[in-house]
């Protein structure tokens, strides 16, 4: 006679696999079968690798450093629920070591003279400006096909992604080795960002979704450090934040230059050379300015790889995480810095047509 407990475990695994399959197939829509298969396999392997944090903490074989990070992540998650009013569910109560530096690799693309991301559309998720692969080689192979079409392409590793709460019954989104070792402030922001996607997600609007989650991560991260961060953690985070602001300001300035070049010059053949020349100057100026900023940082090289590969696609996807953040931060202030009211206001914005919600988020912060 089979053990009922083993049967229940097996049933859970089968149901989880089927749920994952349905989830990914719905997201993939008309995508090719190979893409669907790698998505199903990759997500299922991640779910299988994850086990409850308590088991890791109680296992004598778990390294002390990992045990400390997992305990910290659980305190951060509790703060997210109790103080930031983010959803209290199964997510981030399990951990998986994927034995690789990223959970997925995203492929993003733009035309040669545009900062508009190419999108891929799926029945449930709507249209998004990226396509993710669990295998880096497959991501880069797909990138080559886009380059052959004349597009500018960027491939980058992603430390985490959200299933929007749809798979919480099957274990939810786990903590991963790809980000659990981040500095305290960065770890908190990562968890807050991904949990924020479970609060609000709008089909066909990557800028809205990512800017909302980024606003939650920044506001929440500041509160976490103020309440629980050590002096060292606060000082280290302040230094990283200062560099990040300076770098993003440089990127914003460059995006504005590129947008002006692409807008003010037609793509008629006789204008192509002039446009290419202006674009080249803009990128050279960006890299030269970065060298000067880097010197002021004492040689800190954290952005070197990004700068070396910078192109239209990398600037465009970066904008998705930045464009409406000030607008959401202002919305937070207008709602008395009350998290529940802020989320309700953001959900109200989500009900508006895209142009109307963009207009609200463009309002001056002083309003």
C-alpha positions in Angstrom: 0.0 0.0 0.0 1.4 3.4 -1.0 2.1 6.0 1.7 -0.7 8.7 1.6 2.0 11.4 2.3 4.0 10.4 -0.8 0.8 10.4 -2.8 0.0 13.9 -1.7 3.5 15.1 -2.5 3.3 13.6 -5.9 -0.1 15.1 -6.5 1.2 18.5 -5.5 4.1 18.2 -7.9 1.9 17.1 -10.8 -0.6 20.0 -10.1 2.3 22.4 -9.8 3.8 21.3 -13.1 0.4 21.6 -14.8 -0.1 25.0 -13.4 3.3 26.1 -14.5 2.7 24.8 -18.0 -0.6 26.6 -18.3 0.9 29.8 -16.9 3.8 29.8 -19.3 1.8 28.7 -22.3 -0.7 31.5 -21.7 2.2 34.0 -21.4 3.8 32.7 -24.5 0.7 32.9 -26.7 1.8 32.5 -30.3 5.4 32.1 -29.4 7.3 29.2 -31.0 7.1 25.8 -29.4 10.8 25.8 -28.5 10.4 29.1 -26.6 7.4 27.7 -24.7 9.3 24.5 -23.8 12.4 26.4 -22.4 10.1 28.6 -20.4 8.2 25.6 -18.9 11.3 23.7 -18.2 13.2 26.6 -16.7 10.5 27.7 -14.4 9.7 24.1 -13.3 13.4 23.4 -12.5 13.5 26.6 -10.4 10.3 25.5 -8.4 11.8 22.0 -7.9 15.0 23.4 -6.6 13.3 25.6 -4.0 12.6 24.4 -0.5 11.3 26.3 2.6 13.6 28.7 4.2 13.1 27.0 7.6 14.6 23.8 6.2 17.7 25.7 5.0 18.0 27.3 8.4 17.7 24.0 10.3 20.1 22.1 8.0 23.6 21.9 9.5 25.0 21.7 6.0 23.8 25.2 5.2 26.7 27.6 5.3 26.6 30.2 8.1 26.8 33.1 5.7 23.8 31.8 3.7 21.8 31.2 6.9 22.4 34.8 7.9 21.2 36.1 4.5 18.1 33.9 4.6 17.2 35.1 8.1 17.7 38.7 6.9 15.5 38.1 3.9 12.8 36.8 6.1 12.9 39.9 8.3 12.8 42.1 5.2 9.8 40.1 3.9 8.0 40.6 7.3 8.7 44.3 7.1 7.3 44.4 3.5 4.0 42.9 4.8 3.7 44.7 8.1 5.0 48.1 7.2 4.7 48.5 3.4 1.4 46.6 3.3 2.6 44.3 0.5 0.9 41.0 0.0 1.4 38.3 2.6 1.5 35.0 0.7 3.8 32.1 -0.1 6.3 34.2 -2.0 9.9 34.6 -0.7 9.4 31.9 2.0 11.5 29.4 0.0 15.0 29.4 -1.3 16.7 27.9 -4.4 20.4 27.8 -5.4 20.2 27.7 -9.2 24.0 27.4 -9.6 24.1 30.3 -12.1 24.4 34.1 -11.8 21.0 35.0 -13.3 17.6 33.4 -13.2 16.8 34.4 -16.8 18.5 36.5 -19.5 16.3 39.1 -21.1 16.6 40.1 -24.8 15.5 43.7 -25.7 15.7 45.4 -29.1 15.1 48.7 -30.8 15.4 50.1 -34.3 18.7 51.7 -35.3 17.3 55.2 -34.9 14.8 54.9 -32.1 14.5 54.3 -28.3 11.2 52.5 -28.7 11.4 48.9 -27.5 10.3 46.0 -29.7 7.4 44.3 -28.0 6.2 40.7 -27.7 2.5 40.2 -27.0 1.0 37.4 -24.9 -2.7 36.7 -24.0 -2.4 37.1 -20.2 0.6 39.4 -19.7 -0.2 41.7 -22.7 2.7 43.3 -24.6 6.1 43.6 -23.0 9.4 45.0 -24.2 11.6 42.0 -23.5 11.8 38.3 -24.0 13.3 36.1 -21.3 15.3 32.9 -21.6 16.5 30.6 -18.8 19.5 29.6 -20.9 22.0 32.4 -21.8 23.1 30.7 -25.0 19.5 30.6 -26.3 19.0 34.2 -25.4 22.1 35.2 -27.3 21.2 33.1 -30.3 17.8 34.8 -30.4 19.5 38.1 -30.1 21.5 37.3 -33.2 18.3 36.8 -35.2 17.1 40.2 -34.2 20.5 41.8 -35.1 20.1 40.2 -38.6 16.9 42.1 -38.9 18.8 45.3 -38.4 17.8 45.9 -34.8 20.0 47.0 -32.0 19.9 44.4 -29.2 20.9 44.0 -25.6 21.1 40.8 -23.6 21.3 41.1 -19.8 21.0 38.8 -16.8 18.0 39.2 -14.5 18.3 38.2 -10.8 14.6 37.8 -10.2 11.2 37.9 -11.9 7.6 37.9 -10.6 4.8 35.5 -11.4 2.4 38.2 -10.2 1.1 36.1 -7.4 -0.6 33.6 -9.8 1.5 30.7 -8.5 1.5 31.4 -4.8 -0.6 28.4 -4.1 2.2 26.3 -5.6 5.0 27.8 -3.6 5.2 31.3 -5.1 8.3 33.2 -6.1 11.4 31.9 -4.2 14.4 33.7 -2.9 17.4 32.9 -5.2 21.1 32.7 -5.0 21.1 35.3 -7.8 20.3 38.1 -5.4 20.2 36.8 -1.8 23.8 37.9 -1.3 23.1 41.5 -2.3 24.0 44.3 0.2 21.3 44.8 2.7 19.7 47.8 1.1 19.8 46.2 -2.4 18.3 43.0 -1.1 15.4 44.9 0.5 14.7 46.8 -2.6 14.8 43.6 -4.8 12.2 41.9 -2.6 10.0 45.0 -2.4 10.2 45.5 -6.2 9.1 42.0 -7.0 6.4 41.9 -4.3 5.0 45.2 -5.7 4.3 43.5 -9.0 1.8 41.4 -7.1 0.0 44.5 -6.0 -0.5 46.0 -9.5 0.2 45.0 -13.0 -1.2 46.6 -16.2 -1.3 44.8 -19.5 0.7 46.5 -22.3 2.4 49.1 -20.2 6.0 48.1 -19.2 6.9 51.6 -18.2 4.0 51.9 -15.8 4.6 48.5 -14.2 8.3 48.9 -13.7 8.2 52.5 -12.6 5.6 51.7 -10.0 7.6 48.7 -8.7 10.8 50.8 -8.7 9.1 53.6 -6.7 8.0 51.0 -4.1 11.5 49.6 -3.9 13.1 53.0 -3.4 10.6 54.3 -0.9 10.5 51.0 0.9 14.2 50.5 0.9 14.8 53.9 2.5 12.3 53.1 5.2 13.9 49.7 5.8 17.3 51.1 6.3 16.1 54.0 8.4 14.3 51.5 10.8 16.7 48.5 10.7 19.9 49.3 8.9 23.2 49.4 10.6 25.3 52.5 10.3 27.6 50.7 7.9 24.7 49.5 5.8 23.3 53.0 5.7 26.6 54.6 4.7 27.3 51.9 2.0 23.8 52.3 0.6 24.1 56.1 0.6 27.3 55.8 -1.5 25.8 53.4 -3.9 22.7 55.6 -4.2 24.8 58.7 -4.9 26.6 56.9 -7.7 23.4 55.5 -9.1 21.7 58.9 -9.2 24.7 60.5 -10.9 24.9 57.7 -13.5 21.2 57.7 -14.2 21.3 61.5 -14.6 24.0 61.0 -17.3 21.9 58.3 -18.9 18.8 60.5 -18.9 20.8 63.4 -20.5 22.1 61.0 -23.2 18.6 59.6 -23.8 17.3 63.1 -24.3 20.0 63.8 -26.8 19.3 60.7 -28.7 15.6 61.3 -28.7 16.2 64.7 -30.2 18.4 63.3 -32.9 15.9 60.7 -33.9 12.9 63.0 -33.7 14.4 66.0 -35.6 16.0 64.0 -38.4 14.0 62.0 -40.9 15.1 58.6 -42.1 15.3 59.6 -45.7 18.4 58.2 -47.3 20.0 61.5 -47.8 19.8 62.2 -44.0 21.1 58.9 -42.8 24.8 59.8 -42.8 24.1 62.9 -40.8 22.0 61.1 -38.3 24.5 58.3 -37.9 27.2 60.9 -37.3 25.2 62.7 -34.6 24.3 59.4 -32.9 28.0 58.5 -32.8 28.9 61.8 -31.2 26.2 61.3 -28.6 27.5 57.9 -27.6 31.1 59.1 -27.6 30.1 62.0 -25.4 28.3 59.6 -23.0 31.4 57.4 -22.7 33.7 60.3 -22.2 31.5 61.8 -19.5 31.3 58.4 -17.8 35.1 58.3 -17.6 35.1 61.6 -15.8 32.4 60.5 -13.4 34.3 57.3 -12.7 37.4 59.3 -11.8 35.3 61.2 -9.2 34.2 57.9 -7.8 37.8 56.9 -7.2 37.8 54.4 -10.1 34.6 52.5 -9.1 33.9 50.2 -12.1 30.4 48.9 -11.3 28.9 50.3 -14.5 31.8 49.5 -16.9 30.1 46.5 -18.5 26.9 48.4 -19.1 28.7 51.4 -20.6 30.8 49.2 -22.9 27.7 47.6 -24.4 25.5 50.7 -24.3 23.1 51.1 -27.3 19.6 52.2 -28.1 18.2 49.0 -26.6 20.0 49.2 -23.2 19.0 52.9 -22.9 15.4 52.1 -23.7 15.0 49.3 -21.2 16.7 51.4 -18.5 14.1 54.1 -19.1 11.3 51.7 -18.4 12.5 51.5 -14.8 13.0 55.2 -14.4 10.6 57.3 -16.4 7.5 57.5 -14.1 9.3 56.9 -10.8 9.2 60.6 -9.8 5.5 60.7 -10.7 4.8 57.7 -8.4 6.9 59.2 -5.6 4.8 62.4 -5.9 1.6 60.3 -5.8 2.9 58.7 -2.6 3.3 62.1 -1.1 -0.1 63.3 -2.3 -1.6 60.4 -0.5 0.0 61.2 2.9 2.7 58.6 2.5 0.1 56.0 3.4 0.9 52.8 1.6 -2.7 51.5 1.3 -3.9 54.8 -0.1 -1.0 55.0 -2.4 -1.7 51.5 -3.8 -5.4 52.4 -4.3 -4.4 55.6 -6.1 -2.0 53.7 -8.4 -4.8 51.2 -9.1 -7.1 54.1 -10.0 -4.5 55.4 -12.4 -4.3 51.9 -14.0 -7.9 52.1 -14.9 -7.3 55.3 -17.0 -6.4 55.2 -20.7 -2.6 55.0 -21.1 -2.3 58.7 -22.2 -4.3 59.9 -19.2 -2.3 58.0 -16.7 0.9 59.2 -18.3 -0.4 62.8 -18.1 -1.0 62.4 -14.3 2.5 60.9 -13.8 4.1 63.8 -15.7 2.8 66.4 -13.2 5.5 68.4 -11.5 6.5 67.0 -8.2 5.6 70.3 -6.5 1.9 70.1 -7.4 
